[in-house]
Amino acid sequence: EAREYGIRTTMPLWEAKRLCPQLVVRHPNFTLYREASFQMFQILSRFTEKIQPFSIDEGYLDITDCYALGSPLEIAKMIQQALLTELQLPCSIGIAPNLFLAKTASDMKKPLGITVLRKRDIPEIIWPRSVAEMHGIGEKTAEKLKDIHIHTIEQLAKGDEHIIRAKIGKHGVDLQKRAKGMDDREVDPNQMGQHKSVGNSMTFSKDMDEEKELLDMLERLSKSVSKRLQKRTLVSYNIQIMIKYHDRRTVTRSKQLKNAIWEERVIFQAASRLWK
């Protein structure tokens, strides 16, 4: 497993190869991924209609009313077996009373595990962890929490709400509640239909500073975004570009637009102006 070498999602290829010289790199097949994703959610829908896709290969299920199928653990085993038998896809499953704990539990035993996480388990299992490991906390938020001497999830749970709110805002208060095991969000099957943004990104295999190559890639990304907008019958009044350097430093630029955009050429022109 590449994870054992410290390789993670979004890591530049050159860095991944440095950590694991024998790394096998395969070209992505997005058509295959989308088809597998569709089939996966079709299988999940056999168990309940209350499904909220979280990403191409993740989703939340509310099985509260599925007691006729068996216990939560029995249902999880049936789902896991169906995905493995029909799609040859291993999956990890988290069973918990709310979305945050379920997501946290699902990450504990990869690639083929089932974890039950109860609220009473939080002090022993969740609290000793670094805040950087907590679902919903990125690098920037973790750094802000460190500024106010919050390093562990326990410190976040027991921290001063006013100080946390002043540093991070309402999002910080929500994170504190989740650190305590509180999450009142419900599984929402319609959430994926509420498109807040459409984007695309890529990671160069090495550091890149050649303007032509950067603009060529920006044009390809613009084409991809345009196709996705048109496929979903959407337009946008805002454009944003983000550049992430090898040291994880990030630069973001955005602009509100007077007119709606959806065409590849217009998207590329607007993105190029932001980049320059």
PALO-764567 format. One record per residue (C-alpha): residue number from 0; chain; x, y, z. Coordinates in Angstrom, 2 decimals. Example, Ala and Ser with C-alpha at 12.3 -4.5 7.8 and 13.67 -1.06 7.14 Angstrom:
! residues 2
R:0:A:12.30:-4.50:7.80
R:1:A:13.67:-1.06:7.14
***
This chain:
! residues 276
R:0:A:0.00:0.00:0.00
R:1:A:1.37:3.39:-1.01
R:2:A:-0.12:4.92:2.15
R:3:A:2.46:3.07:4.22
R:4:A:5.17:5.21:2.61
R:5:A:3.39:8.45:3.51
R:6:A:1.87:8.97:0.06
R:7:A:-1.45:10.82:0.12
R:8:A:-4.02:12.26:-2.26
R:9:A:-2.98:15.43:-4.19
R:10:A:0.74:14.82:-3.49
R:11:A:2.96:15.78:-6.48
R:12:A:4.14:12.73:-8.41
R:13:A:7.81:13.59:-7.99
R:14:A:7.40:13.67:-4.21
R:15:A:5.50:10.37:-4.21
R:16:A:8.30:8.73:-6.21
R:17:A:10.87:10.12:-3.79
R:18:A:9.03:8.48:-0.89
R:19:A:8.45:5.24:-2.80
R:20:A:10.94:4.72:-5.70
R:21:A:9.19:1.48:-6.76
R:22:A:5.83:3.27:-7.08
R:23:A:3.70:2.01:-9.99
R:24:A:1.96:4.92:-11.74
R:25:A:-1.12:4.31:-13.85
R:26:A:-2.94:6.74:-16.11
R:27:A:-6.44:7.56:-14.82
R:28:A:-9.52:6.25:-16.62
R:29:A:-12.26:8.68:-15.64
R:30:A:-14.87:7.03:-17.84
R:31:A:-14.31:3.77:-15.97
R:32:A:-14.41:5.58:-12.61
R:33:A:-17.72:7.26:-13.39
R:34:A:-19.27:3.99:-14.51
R:35:A:-18.04:2.21:-11.37
R:36:A:-19.39:5.06:-9.25
R:37:A:-22.81:4.78:-10.90
R:38:A:-22.89:1.02:-10.33
R:39:A:-21.76:1.43:-6.73
R:40:A:-24.60:3.81:-5.89
R:41:A:-27.04:1.52:-7.71
R:42:A:-26.02:-1.29:-5.36
R:43:A:-26.35:0.99:-2.32
R:44:A:-29.86:1.96:-3.40
R:45:A:-30.95:-1.66:-2.91
R:46:A:-30.61:-1.14:0.81
R:47:A:-32.11:2.34:1.25
R:48:A:-33.28:5.35:-0.74
R:49:A:-31.72:7.68:1.84
R:50:A:-28.32:8.05:0.19
R:51:A:-26.21:11.19:0.07
R:52:A:-23.23:10.94:-2.32
R:53:A:-20.19:12.61:-0.79
R:54:A:-17.76:12.08:-3.66
R:55:A:-17.33:9.79:-6.64
R:56:A:-16.65:6.84:-4.34
R:57:A:-18.12:7.84:-0.97
R:58:A:-21.60:8.30:0.38
R:59:A:-23.73:8.44:3.51
R:60:A:-26.62:6.02:4.08
R:61:A:-29.41:6.38:6.63
R:62:A:-30.45:2.83:7.57
R:63:A:-32.63:3.81:10.53
R:64:A:-35.71:2.26:8.91
R:65:A:-33.92:-0.78:7.49
R:66:A:-34.23:-2.99:10.57
R:67:A:-35.99:-5.68:8.47
R:68:A:-32.67:-6.25:6.68
R:69:A:-30.82:-6.98:9.89
R:70:A:-28.60:-5.13:12.34
R:71:A:-26.41:-2.21:11.17
R:72:A:-23.38:-4.51:11.27
R:73:A:-25.16:-7.17:9.22
R:74:A:-26.25:-4.59:6.64
R:75:A:-22.69:-3.23:6.43
R:76:A:-21.36:-6.73:5.76
R:77:A:-23.97:-7.28:3.02
R:78:A:-23.03:-3.99:1.34
R:79:A:-19.33:-4.76:1.56
R:80:A:-19.81:-8.23:0.11
R:81:A:-22.04:-6.97:-2.74
R:82:A:-19.48:-4.36:-3.82
R:83:A:-16.65:-6.86:-3.62
R:84:A:-18.49:-9.63:-5.47
R:85:A:-20.18:-7.57:-8.19
R:86:A:-17.65:-4.79:-8.80
R:87:A:-14.45:-6.24:-7.29
R:88:A:-14.25:-3.08:-5.19
R:89:A:-13.13:-3.29:-1.55
R:90:A:-14.66:-0.68:0.72
R:91:A:-14.40:0.48:4.30
R:92:A:-17.58:1.29:6.22
R:93:A:-18.20:3.37:9.32
R:94:A:-21.28:2.81:11.49
R:95:A:-22.18:5.66:13.81
R:96:A:-25.09:7.80:15.08
R:97:A:-24.22:10.83:12.91
R:98:A:-22.44:11.82:9.70
R:99:A:-19.22:13.09:11.25
R:100:A:-18.62:9.99:13.34
R:101:A:-19.57:7.70:10.44
R:102:A:-17.03:9.38:8.15
R:103:A:-14.39:9.25:10.88
R:104:A:-15.08:5.56:11.47
R:105:A:-14.92:4.71:7.77
R:106:A:-11.34:5.98:7.60
R:107:A:-10.13:3.76:10.45
R:108:A:-9.91:0.40:8.72
R:109:A:-8.96:0.67:5.06
R:110:A:-9.32:-0.81:2.53
R:111:A:-11.71:-3.53:3.71
R:112:A:-12.94:-2.89:7.23
R:113:A:-16.06:-2.10:9.22
R:114:A:-15.81:0.16:12.26
R:115:A:-18.55:0.91:14.79
R:116:A:-18.01:4.24:16.54
R:117:A:-20.23:5.31:19.42
R:118:A:-20.29:8.63:21.24
R:119:A:-18.93:6.99:24.36
R:120:A:-15.84:5.97:22.36
R:121:A:-14.90:9.57:21.53
R:122:A:-12.68:10.40:24.55
R:123:A:-10.58:7.28:24.12
R:124:A:-10.43:6.94:20.33
R:125:A:-10.95:10.40:18.83
R:126:A:-9.71:12.96:21.33
R:127:A:-6.02:11.90:21.47
R:128:A:-5.65:12.56:17.72
R:129:A:-4.18:15.69:16.17
R:130:A:-6.73:18.23:14.91
R:131:A:-5.04:17.90:11.50
R:132:A:-6.43:14.33:11.34
R:133:A:-10.03:15.44:11.96
R:134:A:-12.46:15.30:9.06
R:135:A:-13.36:18.85:8.02
R:136:A:-10.06:20.40:9.10
R:137:A:-7.57:21.31:6.37
R:138:A:-4.00:22.52:6.66
R:139:A:-4.92:26.19:7.01
R:140:A:-7.54:25.59:9.70
R:141:A:-5.14:23.32:11.60
R:142:A:-2.53:26.11:11.56
R:143:A:-5.08:28.63:12.87
R:144:A:-6.00:26.27:15.69
R:145:A:-2.33:25.84:16.58
R:146:A:-2.10:29.63:16.85
R:147:A:-4.55:29.45:19.77
R:148:A:-2.76:26.42:21.27
R:149:A:-5.22:23.79:20.09
R:150:A:-3.31:20.76:18.85
R:151:A:-5.51:17.78:19.69
R:152:A:-9.18:17.05:19.09
R:153:A:-9.67:16.94:22.86
R:154:A:-8.32:20.49:23.16
R:155:A:-10.73:21.56:20.42
R:156:A:-13.67:19.91:22.19
R:157:A:-12.81:21.55:25.50
R:158:A:-11.56:24.88:24.13
R:159:A:-13.06:28.32:24.72
R:160:A:-15.87:28.75:22.19
R:161:A:-15.43:32.54:22.05
R:162:A:-11.72:32.28:21.24
R:163:A:-12.38:29.62:18.58
R:164:A:-15.15:31.70:17.00
R:165:A:-12.96:34.81:16.97
R:166:A:-10.15:32.91:15.21
R:167:A:-12.09:30.75:12.74
R:168:A:-15.68:31.95:12.78
R:169:A:-18.84:29.86:12.84
R:170:A:-17.08:26.99:11.11
R:171:A:-14.83:26.70:14.15
R:172:A:-17.84:26.38:16.45
R:173:A:-19.29:23.66:14.20
R:174:A:-15.98:21.81:14.33
R:175:A:-15.94:22.05:18.11
R:176:A:-19.41:20.50:18.29
R:177:A:-18.29:17.63:16.07
R:178:A:-15.22:17.12:18.22
R:179:A:-17.70:16.54:21.05
R:180:A:-19.60:14.04:18.89
R:181:A:-22.45:16.42:18.08
R:182:A:-23.64:16.59:14.46
R:183:A:-27.29:17.26:13.67
R:184:A:-26.93:17.09:9.88
R:185:A:-29.19:14.53:8.24
R:186:A:-28.58:12.41:5.16
R:187:A:-29.81:14.56:2.26
R:188:A:-30.28:12.69:-1.05
R:189:A:-30.74:16.00:-2.88
R:190:A:-27.52:17.64:-1.76
R:191:A:-25.45:16.55:-4.76
R:192:A:-27.93:18.31:-7.01
R:193:A:-27.16:21.65:-5.37
R:194:A:-24.06:22.62:-7.36
R:195:A:-22.12:25.37:-5.61
R:196:A:-19.10:25.08:-7.87
R:197:A:-17.73:23.22:-10.86
R:198:A:-13.99:22.90:-11.19
R:199:A:-11.05:20.83:-12.30
R:200:A:-7.41:20.59:-11.31
R:201:A:-4.21:18.77:-12.12
R:202:A:-0.81:18.19:-10.53
R:203:A:2.38:18.50:-12.57
R:204:A:4.91:15.69:-12.22
R:205:A:7.60:18.30:-11.51
R:206:A:7.83:21.99:-10.63
R:207:A:6.68:24.06:-13.61
R:208:A:7.44:27.69:-14.48
R:209:A:7.15:27.64:-18.30
R:210:A:4.38:30.08:-19.25
R:211:A:3.36:28.25:-22.44
R:212:A:2.94:24.90:-20.70
R:213:A:1.02:26.51:-17.85
R:214:A:-1.34:28.27:-20.26
R:215:A:-1.79:25.07:-22.27
R:216:A:-2.84:23.28:-19.10
R:217:A:-5.12:26.16:-18.13
R:218:A:-6.79:25.84:-21.53
R:219:A:-7.33:22.11:-21.07
R:220:A:-8.81:22.70:-17.62
R:221:A:-11.10:25.37:-19.08
R:222:A:-12.32:22.89:-21.69
R:223:A:-13.06:20.31:-19.01
R:224:A:-14.96:22.80:-16.84
R:225:A:-16.94:24.00:-19.85
R:226:A:-18.01:20.45:-20.69
R:227:A:-19.11:19.80:-17.12
R:228:A:-21.11:23.03:-16.97
R:229:A:-22.89:22.25:-20.22
R:230:A:-23.55:18.65:-19.22
R:231:A:-25.29:19.88:-16.06
R:232:A:-27.00:22.79:-17.86
R:233:A:-25.25:25.32:-15.63
R:234:A:-23.63:28.74:-16.03
R:235:A:-21.34:30.67:-13.71
R:236:A:-21.01:34.28:-12.63
R:237:A:-17.77:33.73:-10.77
R:238:A:-14.36:32.37:-11.72
R:239:A:-11.50:31.30:-9.49
R:240:A:-8.04:29.86:-10.00
R:241:A:-5.85:28.28:-7.35
R:242:A:-2.13:27.54:-7.55
R:243:A:-0.58:25.18:-5.03
R:244:A:3.22:25.07:-4.73
R:245:A:5.39:22.10:-3.75
R:246:A:5.74:23.51:-0.22
R:247:A:1.89:23.52:0.07
R:248:A:1.74:27.31:-0.18
R:249:A:-1.48:28.23:-1.96
R:250:A:-2.42:31.31:-3.99
R:251:A:-6.09:31.85:-4.87
R:252:A:-7.60:34.51:-7.12
R:253:A:-11.27:34.98:-7.98
R:254:A:-13.50:37.47:-9.77
R:255:A:-17.23:38.13:-9.86
R:256:A:-18.45:38.42:-13.46
R:257:A:-21.13:40.68:-14.96
R:258:A:-22.20:38.09:-17.52
R:259:A:-22.71:34.36:-17.24
R:260:A:-19.99:32.13:-18.68
R:261:A:-20.06:28.52:-19.84
R:262:A:-18.07:28.45:-23.10
R:263:A:-14.53:27.08:-23.10
R:264:A:-13.04:30.14:-24.85
R:265:A:-14.61:32.63:-22.44
R:266:A:-13.65:30.58:-19.39
R:267:A:-10.04:30.35:-20.61
R:268:A:-9.86:34.10:-21.29
R:269:A:-11.19:34.95:-17.82
R:270:A:-8.89:32.42:-16.12
R:271:A:-5.86:33.70:-18.07
R:272:A:-6.51:37.28:-16.96
R:273:A:-6.62:36.13:-13.34
R:274:A:-3.44:34.11:-13.75
R:275:A:-1.48:37.01:-15.27
***
